[in-house]
Amino acid sequence: MFPRLRLAVFVDGCFWHGCPKHFKLPASNHDFWQKKFEANRLRDRLVNRTLRAKGWRVLRIWEHELVRKNEKRLHRRIRYALEAAAQATK
């Protein structure tokens, strides 16, 4: 969280937040997990909408993006978000 810039940064786990690239629904207890992951994604969208309605910017990063091979791309995304947030607060 960068309160002065009104920027919220979340690192979402691929498993718990349903990453489209890596998520795989567990085979056992299918109904439980289906509901759990749907609720997690719904909560994420609600958090995004709530923060944006209050004038915040939201940056969500997938857990798999934290690997070294994605370092430059991730730095660009974070830098862009910080710069955009700084411009918006001027």
N, C-alpha and C positions, 0 to 999 in steps of 0.2 A: 504494500500500500504506500502510495505517495500522496498523502493528504493535501499538501500544498498545491500539487499539480492536479489533484482530483483524478488520479490514475490508480486503478486496481489491477494488480497482476496476479493471475492464478496459474499454478502449475497443476494440471489435471493428470492424474494417473490413468494410464491407458486402460487398465482393467476396470477401475471403479467408475470411470466417467464414459466408458464406451467408445474408445478411440476407433474411428472408422478403418484405420490401417491395421491395428493389432488386436482389437477386441474379439474375443471368442466366448460365447455364452457357455458356461459350464454345462456338461451333459447331465450331471446329477441335480436333482431338485430344481428342475427347469423352471417351473412356475414361480417359485420363490425368487430365483435370480432374475428372471424376466421382469418381475414387478420391482425388484430392488433397483435394477439398472435404469428402468424407465423413470422411477422416482428420482434417482440421482440426476438424470439428464433434465428432467422437468425443473428440479431445484436449481440447477445451473442456469437454465434460461430465465427463471424467476429472479435470481440474483443479478444477472446481467441487466434485465429490464428495470429492476428496482434502482440499481446504481445509475444507469443511464438516465432514468427519469429524474434523478437528483443531480444531474449534471456531471457525472463521472464518466471517464473513459474506461473501458474494460479490455484487457489483453489476456487472452487465455493461451497457454503454452502446453502442448502435450508432453508428457513424461519422456517419450522417445526422442523429442527434439533436443534434449539435454546432452546428447552424446557428442563427442568431440567433432565428428564429421559434419555436424550441423552448426558448429560454433559461429561461423561467419554469418550464416543466414539468421540465426537466432539473435546475434548482436544487432543486425540491421533492423529486425522487427522491434526489438526493445528500444533502440535508439530512435526509430521513427515514432514509436508510441510516446516516448518521453518528449521529443521535440514537438509533436502535435499537441500534447497536453500543455506544454509550456506556452505555446502560441495561444491556446484557448484561454489561458488564465491572464493574458496581458490585457 
